[in-house]
Amino acid sequence: MTEFIPPTLNSMLTATKYNVISFQECLSQNLRVMDMTACTLCMENNLPIIVFNMNKDGNLRRVVTGEKVGTLVRS
């Protein structure tokens, strides 16, 4: 099991935003988008995910309605 390391203010300010990235790139670059086991399971089952800020008002609705919000992680 991997340990969750909360983001620091510095890491959030210097983070790179990707519109689309592959699971393999997430794993090889150790991007910590989600825990490695979950990332591997999604990759093996061809299950894309969208990583977005749930704390921003309206973002969940935007994702559900198909707007481009956050980062698409796919095989």
C-alpha positions as a LaTeX table, in Angstrom:
\begin{tabular}{lrrr}
\hline
Residue & $x$ (\AA) & $y$ (\AA) & $z$ (\AA) \\
\hline
Met1 & 0.00 & 0.00 & 0.00 \\
Thr2 & 1.30 & 3.46 & $-0.85$ \\
Glu3 & 1.30 & 6.23 & 1.70 \\
Phe4 & $-0.69$ & 9.39 & 0.96 \\
Ile5 & 1.52 & 12.45 & 1.08 \\
Pro6 & $-0.55$ & 15.63 & 1.23 \\
Pro7 & 0.44 & 18.33 & $-1.23$ \\
Thr8 & 2.43 & 21.25 & 0.07 \\
Leu9 & 1.69 & 24.83 & $-0.91$ \\
Asn10 & 4.93 & 24.91 & $-2.93$ \\
Ser11 & 4.03 & 21.74 & $-4.85$ \\
Met12 & 0.58 & 23.13 & $-5.66$ \\
Leu13 & 2.05 & 26.42 & $-6.91$ \\
Thr14 & 4.64 & 24.69 & $-9.10$ \\
Ala15 & 2.43 & 21.87 & $-10.40$ \\
Thr16 & 2.14 & 21.30 & $-14.14$ \\
Lys17 & $-1.39$ & 21.03 & $-15.52$ \\
Tyr18 & $-1.93$ & 18.39 & $-18.19$ \\
Asn19 & $-5.05$ & 18.34 & $-20.35$ \\
Val20 & $-4.55$ & 14.64 & $-21.15$ \\
Ile21 & $-1.98$ & 12.19 & $-19.81$ \\
Ser22 & $-1.61$ & 8.43 & $-19.91$ \\
Phe23 & $-1.64$ & 6.14 & $-16.90$ \\
Gln24 & 1.85 & 4.98 & $-17.89$ \\
Glu25 & 3.15 & 8.56 & $-17.79$ \\
Cys26 & 1.54 & 9.10 & $-14.37$ \\
Leu27 & 3.24 & 6.00 & $-13.02$ \\
Ser28 & 6.64 & 6.56 & $-14.63$ \\
Gln29 & 6.76 & 10.22 & $-13.54$ \\
Asn30 & 5.41 & 9.38 & $-10.06$ \\
Leu31 & 2.81 & 12.15 & $-10.40$ \\
Arg32 & 0.70 & 10.92 & $-7.45$ \\
Val33 & $-2.57$ & 11.70 & $-9.22$ \\
Met34 & $-4.05$ & 8.86 & $-7.20$ \\
Asp35 & $-2.68$ & 5.88 & $-5.33$ \\
Met36 & $-0.56$ & 3.60 & $-7.52$ \\
Thr37 & $-2.78$ & 0.55 & $-7.02$ \\
Ala38 & $-5.91$ & 2.43 & $-8.10$ \\
Cys39 & $-4.04$ & 3.92 & $-11.06$ \\
Thr40 & $-2.83$ & 0.46 & $-12.14$ \\
Leu41 & $-6.33$ & $-1.03$ & $-11.79$ \\
Cys42 & $-7.84$ & 1.74 & $-13.93$ \\
Met43 & $-5.08$ & 1.27 & $-16.52$ \\
Glu44 & $-5.52$ & $-2.52$ & $-16.67$ \\
Asn45 & $-9.31$ & $-2.18$ & $-17.04$ \\
Asn46 & $-9.15$ & 0.69 & $-19.54$ \\
Leu47 & $-11.12$ & 2.94 & $-17.17$ \\
Pro48 & $-10.34$ & 6.61 & $-17.81$ \\
Ile49 & $-10.51$ & 9.09 & $-14.93$ \\
Ile50 & $-10.83$ & 12.84 & $-14.71$ \\
Val51 & $-8.80$ & 14.59 & $-12.03$ \\
Phe52 & $-10.31$ & 17.94 & $-11.08$ \\
Asn53 & $-10.79$ & 20.35 & $-8.18$ \\
Met54 & $-13.99$ & 19.31 & $-6.40$ \\
Asn55 & $-13.71$ & 22.33 & $-4.10$ \\
Lys56 & $-14.42$ & 24.76 & $-6.95$ \\
Asp57 & $-18.13$ & 25.54 & $-7.23$ \\
Gly58 & $-19.75$ & 23.95 & $-10.27$ \\
Asn59 & $-16.83$ & 21.70 & $-11.26$ \\
Leu60 & $-18.62$ & 18.43 & $-10.53$ \\
Arg61 & $-21.55$ & 19.53 & $-12.69$ \\
Arg62 & $-19.12$ & 20.56 & $-15.44$ \\
Val63 & $-17.45$ & 17.14 & $-15.41$ \\
Val64 & $-20.77$ & 15.26 & $-15.44$ \\
Thr65 & $-22.09$ & 17.35 & $-18.33$ \\
Gly66 & $-18.95$ & 16.70 & $-20.38$ \\
Glu67 & $-17.20$ & 20.05 & $-20.12$ \\
Lys68 & $-13.41$ & 19.94 & $-20.24$ \\
Val69 & $-12.36$ & 20.36 & $-16.63$ \\
Gly70 & $-9.16$ & 19.12 & $-15.06$ \\
Thr71 & $-7.02$ & 16.35 & $-16.51$ \\
Leu72 & $-8.11$ & 13.27 & $-18.40$ \\
Val73 & $-6.02$ & 10.24 & $-17.46$ \\
Arg74 & $-6.37$ & 7.36 & $-19.93$ \\
Ser75 & $-4.62$ & 4.34 & $-21.38$ \\
\hline
\end{tabular}
